[in-house]
Amino acid sequence: MTIDIEFKCKSATVSGSKWGVVNVEIDSVDVHELLEAIGDKKVFESIELDDYIDWAESAGHTIDIIERLDADEIIGWLKHNGHLDADS
C-alpha cells in the first residue's frame, strides 16, 4: 500500500519494523485534517489514557469508554489523579 499525503506538523518520526509495519509519530498536527487526507486506509491513533478519559468525560461518553478499558488501567488512572487512595 502506498499513501501519499501532505500535512503540516511540528515534528515527525518514521520507523519501520521487521513485519513491514511503518510507525509514524507526529507532533502538533490537526488529526482530523490528517485522517481526512489519508481517507479510508487503516490508521491507528495513539493517545494517552489520561487524555482519552478526559475527552470521554467532556464528550459524555464516559460509560461507553470505561466499559472498553482494562480495569487495572482505570484503577491506575483513578489513583494517579487522586480519585482513589493508593491503599485502595
N, C-alpha and C positions, 0 to 999 in steps of 0.2 A: 504494500500500500504506500502511495506517495501522497503527502499532504503539502501543498504549497500555500502558505498564508503569510500575511504581514500583520504585525501588531507593534504597538509601542509599549515598552516596559523599561523599568529602571535597570534590571539585570536579568540574564538568562543563563542557566547552566544545563547543558545537554550531556547525557551519559548513556551508554549502551550496556547491554548485558549479553551473556552467552546464549540466551534464549531468543535473541532477536528483538527484544523489547527496548524501546527508547524512552528514557525518562527525561522530562524537561521540567526544570524548576524555574519559575518566573516570579519576579518581584515587581509590585506596583503596576498592575495591568488590570484593565476592565475585563473581568471574567466573562460577562455576558457578551461583550463585543468579540472576545476571542472565540468563545464557543459558537457564536453565530458564523464566524469566519470558517471554522472547522466543519460546520454542518452536522450531518448525522453520523460522523465517524465515532468510533468508540474512544471515549476520553474519560479518564478517572481523575477527579479533582481531589487534592489532598487539603485537609483543613484541620486545624487544632480542635480538639474536643471542646475546650472552653468556648471557643468562638462558635462552634456548631450549636452547643446548648444555648448560648446567649441568643443566637439567631432564632432558634426554635421557639424560645420563650417569647421573644418580641413579635414573632410571626403567628403566635397562637398554635404552634404545632408541638408543644412540649410533650404531651402524652404520646403522640404518634412517634416521635423521635425516641423517647425513653424506652418504649416498647421494643425498639430495634437495637438498643445498645446493650452491651455486656454489663451485667450487674456490678462486677468489680470496677469497671471504668466509671460507672455512675457514683459508686460509693467513694472512690478515689477523688473524683471531681468535687463531690459534696464536702469531703474533708478538707481538700485543698482550698476551697472557697469559704471555709468557716461555717458551713451549714451543719456539720456533724463534728462532734468531739473526736480527737484522734483515737480515743479509747473505745469508741463505738464500733 
